[in-house]
């Protein structure tokens, strides 16, 4: 599956460099990544795909 397939299915998708720009990683709990969004400090979870490495489906904590 390529990036456009992920975007069609899940919406916003980040590669590793984009993830570093937008989030601080708090913890990995495969297949999830706990993050803190730099823009507003919102903590949440992303799902990640190992190969190709994409992060997607951001869900703010407290909204699970």
GIMO-V501199 format. One record per run of one state. SS is the DSSP state (H for helix, E for strand, L for the rest). FROM is the first residue (numbers start at 1). LEN is the number of residues. If there is no record, write none. Layout:
SS&FROM&LEN, SS&FROM&LEN
//
This chain:
L&1&2, H&3&8, L&11&2, E&13&2, L&15&1, H&16&7, E&23&7, L&30&2, E&32&6, L&38&5, E&43&8, L&51&2, E&53&8, L&61&4
//
